[in-house]
Amino acid sequence: MVVRFTFAPGGKVPVHRHPYEQSSYVAAGRLRYTVAGATEILNPGESRVIPGDVEHGAEALEEATAIDSFTPVRPDYLD
């Protein structure tokens, strides 16, 4: 499953966890990711894989777009 997320500057995804493996690609802007307590900034063209059941969150340092893929499909995103 592939999902596009857009963020306003300062937009946040609170720290959370889910059983789905997630790959996040920054298409535009800069995002600060926190994964398993470690923080890193991703710039356009950079990506990060987040294993299932690992705590993670993100914050937009500027207007940003991320393309995330999840496996398996997230039924909660189908509604």
Helices and strands as residue ranges (DSSP letters): E 2-7, E 12-16, E 21-28, E 31-35, E 38-42, E 47-50, E 56-60, E 64-71, G 75-77
